[in-house]
Structures are given as C-alpha cells and as structure tokens.
Amino acid sequence: MVNTKIYKSVYILAEELLEANNRHNQEAFDALYIDLQTICTDNENTDKDHPVQWETLADFTEELDEALVIYQKALEKAIKINSKDFMSSIAFSMAVLQVELGQIEAAVVNLQNAKISSNKIEDKALKNEIHDLLVELTAE
C-alpha cells in the first residue's frame, strides 16, 4: 500500500509538471522534475518506496532511453508488491516508448506481459489499449 502523503505529493507534482509543460515553462518543469526525482531517491528501498513514484518520474522523463530505465525500475517494484494495475500500466508505457524507439520485439514482450497482468485489473480502457497495440504489432 502506498503512503498517502507520498501519493498526494507525487500526484500534485504530476499536475504541476503537466501545467509547466503545457505552458512551455522549462525552468519550472526542470525544478519540479528534480523535486519528484528527490522523492523517488529519498524513498528508494524504504517502506515508502512504491512503483507510483517511479512510474510518474518515468512519465515525465524527456529522454526515452532514460525513461525506459526508470520504467524498468518501477516495473520491478510493481512485481515485488504484485500490483497487477501497476504491472500492466508500466509495461504498456514501456512498450509505447519501445515502439517509438523501433524496439518492436521488446515492445511485444512487454505488451504480452501487460496483457497477462491486465487480466486481473478493472481498467477496461487500458486493457483495450494493450490489446490493440499488441494486435497492431503482431499482425502479419
């Protein structure tokens, strides 16, 4: 279970990061990103460590290769706590980036894993996105 205080601070930072991005305010974005990164590293390997903070950090990481590394860390933490919701959403996000980077085989593997994890979740929209992208990538 994620610490409520941490979840709220991550959620607020995500909203502020989106706003800074929408306003093309790189200076504010960079400062907020560092705040989020600090939450992640301060809580890493403590009882406050949770995939939500790492997934959020990866979502706002501009370098795709770097984002993939952070998503991988988030995925490992999701697997550790057996959170099917996070396992599904993180693997899907990784696959989307991998498609963008031309790493189709890796994307398919992540989508197959996301599909398995998503059997146990309620988010129908995510299930459909996973299914549709997997079909698109594996269609002959």
Residue frames relative to the residue before (quaternion, step in Angstrom):
aa qw qx qy qz dx dy dz
M 1.0000 0.0000 0.0000 0.0000 0.00 0.00 0.00
V 0.4124 -0.7214 0.5063 0.2307 3.54 -0.87 0.99
N 0.5281 -0.6132 0.4977 0.3121 3.53 -1.13 0.78
T 0.4920 -0.7069 0.4292 0.2720 3.60 -0.67 1.15
K 0.6447 0.5281 -0.3196 0.4510 3.57 0.96 -0.87
I 0.6630 0.4891 -0.2955 0.4837 3.57 0.96 -0.88
Y 0.6346 0.5334 -0.3339 0.4488 3.58 0.92 -0.88
K 0.6661 0.5014 -0.3025 0.4620 3.59 0.90 -0.93
S 0.6768 0.4827 -0.3116 0.4602 3.60 0.87 -0.88
V 0.6332 0.5131 -0.3294 0.4767 3.61 1.04 -0.73
Y 0.6495 0.5267 -0.3043 0.4561 3.57 0.98 -0.91
I 0.6634 0.4947 -0.2955 0.4773 3.58 0.93 -0.92
L 0.6460 0.5100 -0.3177 0.4709 3.60 0.95 -0.85
A 0.6295 0.5320 -0.3375 0.4547 3.60 1.00 -0.78
E 0.6537 0.5021 -0.3118 0.4726 3.58 0.96 -0.86
E 0.6712 0.4928 -0.2940 0.4693 3.58 0.95 -0.86
L 0.6217 0.5305 -0.3336 0.4698 3.60 1.06 -0.71
L 0.6395 0.5182 -0.3198 0.4693 3.58 0.98 -0.84
E 0.6606 0.5121 -0.2996 0.4601 3.54 0.93 -0.93
A 0.6519 0.5034 -0.3120 0.4736 3.60 0.92 -0.89
N 0.6452 0.5186 -0.3097 0.4679 3.56 1.01 -0.84
N 0.6693 0.5068 -0.2940 0.4569 3.58 0.91 -0.93
R 0.7071 0.4253 -0.2469 0.5082 3.57 1.12 -0.66
H 0.3908 -0.7386 0.4562 0.3062 3.58 1.34 0.03
N 0.3864 0.7016 -0.4913 0.3421 3.56 1.07 0.82
Q 0.1975 -0.8339 0.5082 0.0852 3.56 0.19 1.33
E 0.6236 0.5564 -0.3399 0.4312 3.58 1.01 -0.80
A 0.6733 0.4678 -0.2873 0.4953 3.60 0.91 -0.91
F 0.6241 0.5503 -0.3316 0.4448 3.57 0.98 -0.88
D 0.6780 0.5041 -0.2901 0.4495 3.57 0.85 -1.00
A 0.6571 0.5074 -0.3079 0.4648 3.60 0.97 -0.86
L 0.6669 0.4926 -0.2941 0.4755 3.60 0.97 -0.87
Y 0.6148 0.5512 -0.3343 0.4543 3.57 1.05 -0.79
I 0.6486 0.5093 -0.3086 0.4741 3.57 0.98 -0.88
D 0.6165 0.5368 -0.3416 0.4638 3.61 1.04 -0.75
L 0.6696 0.4917 -0.2909 0.4745 3.58 0.93 -0.91
Q 0.6347 0.5325 -0.3151 0.4629 3.56 0.99 -0.87
T 0.6417 0.5315 -0.3106 0.4575 3.57 1.04 -0.82
I 0.6163 0.5289 -0.3437 0.4715 3.60 0.99 -0.80
C 0.6605 0.5202 -0.3055 0.4471 3.57 0.91 -0.94
T 0.7330 0.4304 -0.2550 0.4610 3.57 0.73 -1.04
D 0.6232 0.5401 -0.3462 0.4473 3.62 1.06 -0.68
N 0.7513 0.4008 -0.2056 0.4823 3.58 1.03 -0.81
E 0.4467 0.7195 -0.4481 0.2862 3.56 1.26 -0.25
N 0.8572 0.0612 -0.1112 0.4991 3.51 -1.01 1.05
T 0.5367 0.5247 -0.4566 0.4776 3.57 1.09 0.79
D 0.6599 -0.4852 0.3627 0.4444 3.59 -1.23 -0.02
K 0.6316 0.5188 -0.3321 0.4708 3.61 1.29 -0.12
D 0.4632 0.6711 -0.4495 0.3647 3.59 1.29 -0.01
H 0.1151 0.7952 -0.5832 0.1192 3.59 -0.83 0.97
P 0.5865 -0.6113 0.3940 0.3565 3.61 -1.02 0.71
V 0.5584 0.6286 -0.4048 0.3593 3.64 1.05 -0.59
Q 0.6806 0.4842 -0.3108 0.4536 3.59 0.89 -0.84
W 0.6720 0.4896 -0.2969 0.4697 3.59 0.99 -0.81
E 0.6317 0.5199 -0.3362 0.4664 3.60 0.98 -0.78
T 0.6506 0.5123 -0.3099 0.4672 3.58 0.97 -0.86
L 0.6324 0.5227 -0.3282 0.4682 3.58 0.97 -0.84
A 0.6628 0.4990 -0.3048 0.4678 3.59 0.90 -0.90
D 0.6107 0.5715 -0.3452 0.4257 3.59 1.02 -0.82
F 0.7710 0.3492 -0.1728 0.5038 3.59 1.04 -0.77
T 0.4807 0.6461 -0.4483 0.3881 3.59 1.27 0.22
E 0.3703 -0.7900 0.4521 0.1854 3.55 -0.54 1.20
E 0.6630 0.4547 -0.3030 0.5118 3.60 1.10 -0.65
L 0.4426 -0.7437 0.4346 0.2492 3.60 -0.51 1.19
D 0.6547 0.5117 -0.3213 0.4541 3.60 0.94 -0.86
E 0.6493 0.5078 -0.2996 0.4804 3.55 1.05 -0.84
A 0.6276 0.5370 -0.3277 0.4587 3.58 1.01 -0.82
L 0.6351 0.5371 -0.3285 0.4476 3.59 0.98 -0.83
V 0.6346 0.5250 -0.3250 0.4648 3.59 0.99 -0.82
I 0.6760 0.4794 -0.2910 0.4780 3.59 0.95 -0.87
Y 0.6194 0.5220 -0.3434 0.4753 3.61 1.02 -0.76
Q 0.6252 0.5385 -0.3420 0.4496 3.61 1.00 -0.79
K 0.6402 0.5086 -0.3169 0.4807 3.57 1.00 -0.83
A 0.6440 0.5196 -0.3109 0.4676 3.59 0.97 -0.89
L 0.6499 0.5257 -0.3082 0.4542 3.56 0.99 -0.89
E 0.6391 0.5213 -0.3236 0.4638 3.59 0.96 -0.84
K 0.6637 0.4893 -0.3023 0.4781 3.60 1.01 -0.80
A 0.6297 0.5272 -0.3288 0.4662 3.60 1.07 -0.71
I 0.6440 0.5116 -0.3115 0.4759 3.56 1.03 -0.85
K 0.6296 0.5629 -0.3261 0.4248 3.56 0.99 -0.88
I 0.7599 0.3172 -0.1920 0.5339 3.61 1.00 -0.80
N 0.4024 -0.7587 0.4283 0.2812 3.57 1.38 0.16
S 0.3019 0.7460 -0.5277 0.2718 3.58 0.92 0.96
K 0.3099 -0.7870 0.5079 0.1635 3.57 -0.23 1.30
D 0.6113 0.5570 -0.3544 0.4364 3.60 1.04 -0.73
F 0.7085 0.4357 -0.2622 0.4893 3.57 0.83 -0.99
M 0.6130 0.5472 -0.3567 0.4444 3.60 0.98 -0.77
S 0.6765 0.4971 -0.2858 0.4621 3.58 0.97 -0.87
S 0.7184 0.4571 -0.2723 0.4481 3.57 0.73 -1.05
I 0.6564 0.5097 -0.3162 0.4576 3.60 0.97 -0.80
A 0.6662 0.4913 -0.3090 0.4683 3.59 0.87 -0.92
F 0.6273 0.5222 -0.3353 0.4704 3.61 1.06 -0.72
S 0.6578 0.5077 -0.3116 0.4610 3.60 0.89 -0.92
M 0.6293 0.5249 -0.3292 0.4692 3.57 1.02 -0.81
A 0.6569 0.5242 -0.3119 0.4433 3.58 0.91 -0.92
V 0.6262 0.5366 -0.3360 0.4550 3.59 0.98 -0.82
L 0.6705 0.4767 -0.2970 0.4847 3.60 0.92 -0.87
Q 0.6468 0.5274 -0.3234 0.4461 3.57 0.95 -0.84
V 0.6061 0.5278 -0.3529 0.4791 3.59 1.07 -0.69
E 0.6489 0.5290 -0.3050 0.4539 3.56 0.95 -0.94
L 0.7187 0.4236 -0.2292 0.5015 3.58 1.09 -0.78
G 0.5265 -0.6578 0.3981 0.3628 3.60 1.28 0.01
Q 0.4992 0.6410 -0.4263 0.3977 3.59 1.26 0.32
I 0.0563 -0.8742 0.4821 0.0157 3.55 0.72 1.18
E 0.6522 0.5178 -0.3324 0.4428 3.63 0.88 -0.86
A 0.6574 0.4928 -0.3047 0.4818 3.60 0.95 -0.87
A 0.6272 0.5363 -0.3333 0.4560 3.58 1.02 -0.78
V 0.6467 0.5206 -0.3186 0.4574 3.59 0.95 -0.87
V 0.6359 0.5214 -0.3279 0.4651 3.60 0.95 -0.85
N 0.6720 0.4863 -0.3031 0.4691 3.61 0.88 -0.90
L 0.6526 0.5090 -0.3165 0.4636 3.59 1.00 -0.78
Q 0.6275 0.5214 -0.3381 0.4691 3.59 1.02 -0.75
N 0.6569 0.4889 -0.3028 0.4876 3.59 1.00 -0.81
A 0.6356 0.5255 -0.3235 0.4640 3.58 1.00 -0.83
K 0.6408 0.5304 -0.3263 0.4490 3.58 0.99 -0.83
I 0.6417 0.5118 -0.3195 0.4736 3.58 0.99 -0.83
S 0.6713 0.4924 -0.2940 0.4696 3.60 0.86 -0.95
S 0.6914 0.5166 -0.2896 0.4138 3.56 0.93 -0.89
N 0.4622 0.6674 -0.4577 0.3626 3.61 1.23 -0.11
K 0.7467 0.4131 -0.1954 0.4834 3.56 1.13 -0.71
I 0.6369 0.5308 -0.3433 0.4413 3.62 1.21 0.16
E 0.4987 -0.6754 0.4665 0.2783 3.56 -1.28 0.37
D 0.5526 0.6448 -0.3828 0.3638 3.61 1.22 -0.44
K 0.2279 -0.8210 0.5135 0.1016 3.56 -0.01 1.35
A 0.6163 0.5534 -0.3494 0.4380 3.61 1.04 -0.74
L 0.6577 0.4926 -0.3073 0.4799 3.59 0.94 -0.87
K 0.6255 0.5380 -0.3394 0.4517 3.59 0.95 -0.85
N 0.6719 0.4986 -0.2913 0.4638 3.57 0.95 -0.90
E 0.6389 0.5218 -0.3266 0.4613 3.60 0.98 -0.82
I 0.6361 0.5213 -0.3201 0.4704 3.58 0.98 -0.88
H 0.6704 0.5100 -0.2884 0.4553 3.57 0.85 -1.03
D 0.6908 0.5015 -0.2860 0.4354 3.58 0.79 -1.05
L 0.6789 0.4738 -0.3008 0.4734 3.60 0.90 -0.88
L 0.6303 0.5286 -0.3354 0.4590 3.59 1.01 -0.77
V 0.6455 0.5075 -0.3146 0.4763 3.60 0.95 -0.86
E 0.6483 0.5344 -0.3098 0.4451 3.57 0.95 -0.95
L 0.7287 0.4452 -0.2430 0.4602 3.59 0.90 -0.92
T 0.7547 0.3857 -0.2181 0.4839 3.60 1.07 -0.59
A 0.4533 0.6766 -0.4603 0.3533 3.61 1.27 0.00
E 0.4008 -0.7173 0.5197 0.2339 3.55 -0.94 0.88
